Amino acid sequence: MYIDKRLQVSSDQALTASAASTDVIDLGSDRDIGPGEPMWLVVAVKEALGGTTPTIKVEIETDDNVNFSSAAKIAASPTFSGAAAFPAGKMVVIPMPYENERYLRAYFTLGGTSPTAKVDAFFTNQEPRSWMAVPDAL
């Protein structure tokens, strides 16, 4: 699978507590990116959710400043509980709403005792249902 590096917000991001994605997308101005072509946030699970009674929820956040001091959550996945619900190889797909501000990122909310996971996350306009996760190694 090819990923546009400019639309990638997490690359092999190790999660051990609730955290924002390591990268942010700057749209250049405070503008809605839709309506138009549909977009999605895709989260590819690299290492399954671990810990004691772990949970994870993925959200899309937007803000008018790069520090996300007044971030708004504009879309979210359901909450996944345990490794069986969030295994390696799973792809979580969240549709991108039409309204947003200048900056975009993913936010991962973890719960439970000592939760862990590793993910890649990126925005795309490619139809997610036709994808299949494959190991890195071009």
BAKOL-944167 format. One record per residue (C-alpha): residue number from 1; residue in one letter; chain; y, z, x. Coordinates in Angstrom, 3 decimals. Each point is the difference from the previous one (the first is absolute). Layout:
% BAKOL-944167
+-----+------+------+----------+----------+----------+
! pos ! code ! unit !       py !       pz !       px !
+-----+------+------+----------+----------+----------+
! NUM !    a !    A !        Y !        Z !        X !
...
+-----+------+------+----------+----------+----------+
This chain:
% BAKOL-944167
+-----+------+------+----------+----------+----------+
! pos ! code ! unit !       py !       pz !       px !
+-----+------+------+----------+----------+----------+
!   1 !    m !    A !    0.000 !    0.000 !    0.000 !
!   2 !    y !    A !    3.435 !   -0.874 !    1.291 !
!   3 !    i !    A !    2.761 !    2.577 !   -0.456 !
!   4 !    d !    A !    3.716 !   -0.723 !    0.399 !
!   5 !    k !    A !    1.048 !    2.605 !    2.605 !
!   6 !    r !    A !    3.468 !    0.211 !   -1.569 !
!   7 !    l !    A !   -1.548 !    1.132 !   -3.287 !
!   8 !    q !    A !   -2.382 !    2.528 !    1.572 !
!   9 !    v !    A !    1.024 !    3.636 !   -0.471 !
!  10 !    s !    A !   -3.068 !    1.762 !    1.483 !
!  11 !    s !    A !   -2.314 !   -1.120 !    2.781 !
!  12 !    d !    A !   -2.958 !    2.254 !    0.747 !
!  13 !    q !    A !    2.055 !    2.937 !   -1.295 !
!  14 !    a !    A !   -1.894 !    3.278 !    0.304 !
!  15 !    l !    A !    0.779 !    2.305 !   -2.906 !
!  16 !    t !    A !   -0.475 !    3.777 !    0.264 !
!  17 !    a !    A !    2.742 !    1.100 !   -2.435 !
!  18 !    s !    A !    2.303 !   -1.633 !   -2.541 !
!  19 !    a !    A !    2.101 !   -2.587 !    1.834 !
!  20 !    a !    A !    2.037 !   -3.172 !   -0.289 !
!  21 !    s !    A !   -1.228 !   -3.265 !    1.480 !
!  22 !    t !    A !    0.837 !   -0.481 !    3.665 !
!  23 !    d !    A !    2.132 !   -3.069 !   -0.714 !
!  24 !    v !    A !    2.646 !   -0.930 !   -2.562 !
!  25 !    i !    A !    0.935 !   -3.381 !   -1.466 !
!  26 !    d !    A !    3.722 !   -0.824 !    0.041 !
!  27 !    l !    A !    0.881 !   -2.623 !   -2.608 !
!  28 !    g !    A !    3.427 !   -0.503 !    1.600 !
!  29 !    s !    A !    1.937 !    1.072 !   -3.078 !
!  30 !    d !    A !   -0.429 !    2.150 !   -3.080 !
!  31 !    r !    A !   -1.676 !   -2.551 !   -2.273 !
!  32 !    d !    A !   -2.992 !   -0.401 !   -2.256 !
!  33 !    i !    A !   -2.693 !   -2.190 !    1.534 !
!  34 !    g !    A !   -1.282 !   -1.079 !   -3.388 !
!  35 !    p !    A !   -0.418 !   -1.428 !   -2.496 !
!  36 !    g !    A !   -1.509 !   -3.008 !    1.609 !
!  37 !    e !    A !   -3.219 !   -0.065 !    1.931 !
!  38 !    p !    A !   -2.120 !    3.144 !   -0.582 !
!  39 !    m !    A !   -0.511 !    2.329 !    2.977 !
!  40 !    w !    A !   -2.394 !    2.853 !    0.709 !
!  41 !    l !    A !   -0.340 !    2.890 !    2.412 !
!  42 !    v !    A !   -3.505 !   -0.157 !    1.438 !
!  43 !    v !    A !   -1.496 !    3.036 !    1.730 !
!  44 !    a !    A !   -3.145 !   -0.700 !    2.031 !
!  45 !    v !    A !   -2.018 !    3.137 !    0.732 !
!  46 !    k !    A !   -1.114 !    0.035 !    3.648 !
!  47 !    e !    A !   -1.564 !    3.517 !   -0.020 !
!  48 !    a !    A !   -1.163 !    1.718 !   -3.177 !
!  49 !    l !    A !    1.785 !    2.972 !   -1.504 !
!  50 !    g !    A !   -1.329 !    3.142 !    1.650 !
!  51 !    g !    A !    0.531 !    3.758 !   -0.156 !
!  52 !    t !    A !   -0.842 !    2.664 !   -2.554 !
!  53 !    t !    A !    0.642 !   -1.191 !   -3.586 !
!  54 !    p !    A !    2.461 !   -2.646 !    1.298 !
!  55 !    t !    A !    2.218 !   -2.119 !   -2.241 !
!  56 !    i !    A !    2.381 !   -2.880 !    0.688 !
!  57 !    k !    A !    2.585 !   -1.865 !   -2.058 !
!  58 !    v !    A !    1.930 !   -3.051 !    1.252 !
!  59 !    e !    A !    3.538 !   -0.731 !   -1.206 !
!  60 !    i !    A !    2.633 !   -2.662 !    0.582 !
!  61 !    e !    A !    3.380 !    1.493 !    0.835 !
!  62 !    t !    A !    3.406 !   -1.678 !    0.138 !
!  63 !    d !    A !    3.456 !    1.153 !    1.070 !
!  64 !    d !    A !    3.454 !   -1.319 !    0.856 !
!  65 !    n !    A !   -0.141 !    1.607 !    3.475 !
!  66 !    v !    A !   -2.558 !   -0.206 !    2.800 !
!  67 !    n !    A !   -0.379 !    3.813 !    0.152 !
!  68 !    f !    A !   -1.323 !    0.054 !   -3.589 !
!  69 !    s !    A !    2.175 !    3.039 !   -0.762 !
!  70 !    s !    A !    0.071 !   -0.894 !   -3.702 !
!  71 !    a !    A !   -3.309 !   -1.846 !   -0.269 !
!  72 !    a !    A !   -1.256 !   -1.156 !   -3.384 !
!  73 !    k !    A !   -3.708 !   -0.411 !   -0.697 !
!  74 !    i !    A !   -0.345 !   -3.279 !   -1.890 !
!  75 !    a !    A !   -3.798 !   -0.461 !   -0.197 !
!  76 !    a !    A !   -3.145 !    1.992 !    0.753 !
!  77 !    s !    A !   -3.751 !   -0.178 !    0.222 !
!  78 !    p !    A !   -2.234 !    2.442 !   -1.814 !
!  79 !    t !    A !   -0.983 !    3.116 !    1.969 !
!  80 !    f !    A !   -3.266 !   -0.522 !    1.896 !
!  81 !    s !    A !   -2.267 !    3.023 !    0.594 !
!  82 !    g !    A !   -2.524 !    0.098 !    2.851 !
!  83 !    a !    A !   -1.542 !   -2.524 !    2.361 !
!  84 !    a !    A !   -1.974 !   -1.737 !   -2.753 !
!  85 !    a !    A !    3.236 !   -0.901 !   -1.815 !
!  86 !    f !    A !    1.897 !   -1.012 !    3.184 !
!  87 !    p !    A !   -2.660 !   -1.433 !    2.377 !
!  88 !    a !    A !    0.486 !   -2.160 !    3.090 !
!  89 !    g !    A !    0.379 !   -3.625 !   -1.082 !
!  90 !    k !    A !    1.643 !    0.806 !   -3.345 !
!  91 !    m !    A !    3.178 !   -1.867 !   -0.874 !
!  92 !    v !    A !    2.533 !    1.694 !   -2.248 !
!  93 !    v !    A !    2.382 !   -2.470 !   -1.646 !
!  94 !    i !    A !    3.271 !    1.081 !   -1.624 !
!  95 !    p !    A !    2.162 !   -2.588 !   -1.806 !
!  96 !    m !    A !    3.592 !   -0.107 !    1.242 !
!  97 !    p !    A !    2.536 !    0.626 !   -2.794 !
!  98 !    y !    A !    2.874 !   -2.443 !   -0.406 !
!  99 !    e !    A !    2.735 !    2.597 !    0.608 !
! 100 !    n !    A !    0.579 !    1.590 !    3.393 !
! 101 !    e !    A !    2.668 !    0.889 !    2.534 !
! 102 !    r !    A !    0.560 !   -1.286 !    3.559 !
! 103 !    y !    A !   -2.825 !    1.852 !    1.813 !
! 104 !    l !    A !   -3.707 !    0.206 !   -0.890 !
! 105 !    r !    A !   -2.867 !    2.096 !    1.347 !
! 106 !    a !    A !   -3.321 !    1.534 !   -0.995 !
! 107 !    y !    A !   -0.441 !    3.742 !   -0.434 !
! 108 !    f !    A !   -3.379 !    1.729 !    0.240 !
! 109 !    t !    A !   -0.390 !    3.350 !   -1.810 !
! 110 !    l !    A !   -3.027 !    1.941 !    1.250 !
! 111 !    g !    A !   -1.507 !    3.141 !   -1.505 !
! 112 !    g !    A !   -2.910 !    2.316 !    0.652 !
! 113 !    t !    A !   -0.873 !    1.831 !    3.218 !
! 114 !    s !    A !    0.389 !   -1.941 !    3.262 !
! 115 !    p !    A !    0.088 !   -3.471 !   -1.616 !
! 116 !    t !    A !   -0.333 !   -3.031 !    2.278 !
! 117 !    a !    A !   -0.042 !   -3.779 !   -0.396 !
! 118 !    k !    A !    1.041 !   -3.107 !    1.934 !
! 119 !    v !    A !    1.673 !   -2.987 !   -1.696 !
! 120 !    d !    A !    1.753 !   -3.316 !    0.379 !
! 121 !    a !    A !    2.645 !   -0.839 !   -2.625 !
! 122 !    f !    A !    2.006 !   -3.156 !   -0.637 !
! 123 !    f !    A !    1.874 !   -1.896 !   -2.679 !
! 124 !    t !    A !   -1.236 !   -3.448 !   -0.961 !
! 125 !    n !    A !    0.459 !   -2.749 !   -2.561 !
! 126 !    q !    A !   -3.618 !   -1.158 !    0.362 !
! 127 !    e !    A !   -2.292 !    0.714 !   -2.927 !
! 128 !    p !    A !   -1.819 !    3.185 !    1.128 !
! 129 !    r !    A !   -3.127 !   -0.322 !   -2.140 !
! 130 !    s !    A !   -1.263 !   -2.922 !    2.098 !
! 131 !    w !    A !    0.080 !    1.959 !    3.267 !
! 132 !    m !    A !   -2.874 !    1.539 !    1.864 !
! 133 !    a !    A !    0.491 !    2.585 !    2.749 !
! 134 !    v !    A !   -1.392 !   -1.069 !    3.373 !
! 135 !    p !    A !    0.063 !    1.716 !    3.405 !
! 136 !    d !    A !    2.868 !   -0.743 !    2.387 !
! 137 !    a !    A !   -0.907 !   -2.524 !    2.723 !
! 138 !    l !    A !    1.530 !   -3.419 !   -0.214 !
+-----+------+------+----------+----------+----------+
